[in-house]
Amino acid sequence: MGRAMSTGFVLLVLLAGVSACTDRPMAAPVVSAQQECERSGGIWRTGFCERSSGGGGY
């Protein structure tokens, strides 16, 4: 009986921890146009993203 109560208590604590995490809404990260441009390999110019044509090479 002691082991069942111990297991039940552990499960209850885990469930409480998981439910506490779901109470807060997930905030989407804010990414600026400049950050998105640079992350995708472009070069940010004033007001627009310049991307190379990708030509040439082997």
Helices and strands as residue ranges (DSSP letters): H 2-22, H 33-39, E 43-45, E 48-50
